[in-house]
Amino acid sequence: MNISEVGKRAGLPPKTIRFYEDIGLISPRREANGYRAFSDADLHRLAFLRRARALGFSVEECRQLLALYHDDTRASSDVKAIAREHLERIDRQLEELAQMRATLVDLIEACAGDHRPDCPILRDLAQRA
């Protein structure tokens, strides 16, 4: 398969596929003319990466997960630890977003939103600068 075909089948743009190759996540075979030739195994690896990235795993976490996926002697606890750390990071981000949302709700409610120039939102932003 060429890069366009594997991209369509894996649901990834060619630019992303080239990036994954540049950082060593995939290593497609090269034809005599220099073009990439993707195998079914490459397609599977790209689909794995697409799904992992869609779940928010970092590139480095994807690298670790791929290594574990291909290791028949892996311990599932190693995979679970990576997923658990990622979930904890997501939970922290959700807490931060909830705090940001609460602050914005308060500021929006405090703003009259009329023709006057006085604005609690701008005043608050200026205080935090």
N, C-alpha and C positions, 0 to 999 in steps of 0.2 A: 504494500500500500504506500502511496505517496503521502506527503504531509497534509494535503487537502482532504484526502479521503479519510485518513486516520483521525484528522481533526473533526470532521463531520460525525464520524462514528463514535468518537470519544466525547463529543460535545465541548471541544476546546478549540480556541482559535490558534492558527499556526504560530503566532507570536508567542503564545504561552508554551507551546510545544518546544519551540526553539529555546526559550528560556529554561525549561526543564532540562533540555539537553545541555545547555551551557553550564548549568550548575550540577550536572551529573546525576540527575534523577532518572534519566532514560539515556540509553545509548543505542540508537537505531543503527542498523547496518548501512554502510554507504555503498552505492552502486559505483561502477567504473567511472561514470560521468560525474560523480560527486554528490548525486542526489541521495536523500535519505530514503531508505526502504524499511518500512515498519512491518513488523510481524504481528501475529495475533497476540503474542505475549506482550509486545509493546503497547498494543491497543488496550489490553487488560490493565497494564500498569498505568496508562494514562487515565483510564476510567476510574481506577483506584484513587489516583491523585486528585481528579476532579471532585470526587465524592468527599475525600478527606478535606480538601480546601473549602468545599461548600459548607462543611461542618465547622470551619474556622481554624483548623489545625494549621500551625505555622509550617513553613517550608522545612525547617529542621525537624519538626515533629513528624512530618510526612516522610522524611528520609528515615527516621527511626522506625516508623510504622511499616514502611516498605521492607526494611531490613528484617524486622520481626516476622512479617508476612512470609518472607522467603526462607526463614529459618525454621526447619522442621523440629528443632530441639528447643524452640522458644517456650517460655513460660507465659501463660496467659496473664499472669500477674504483672508482667512487664508491660504488656499492652494496656491493661487496666490502669496501671499507674500513670501512663501518658494521658489516657483519656480523663482520668480523675483530675490531674493537674490542669488540664485544659478546661474542664467543667468548673473548677474553682476559679480560674481566671475569668470565665464568662460570668460567674456569679458576682465577682467583684465589679466587673464592668456594669452589670445590671444594677447593682447598688449605687454606683456612681451616677448612672443615668437617672435613676429614681431621685437622687438628691438634686441633680441638675433640673429635672422636671419640676420638682417641688419649688425650687427657687424661682424658676421662670413663672410658674403659676402665681406665686406670691407677687412677683414684680408686675405681671400683667394685670392682676386684680388691683394693685395699688395705683396703676396708671389710669388717669381719667380718660385718656384717649380723645381729648377734645382739641379745640383750637389753641389752647394755652401752650406756651413753650415748656412749662414745667413738666418734667418727665422722670418719675422714680426709676425707670429702667436705666436711662442714661446716667442718672446720678449714682446708681449702684455700680454700674460698669466703671465709672470714673473713680470711685472709691477703691476699687480692687486693682486699679492699674499701678 
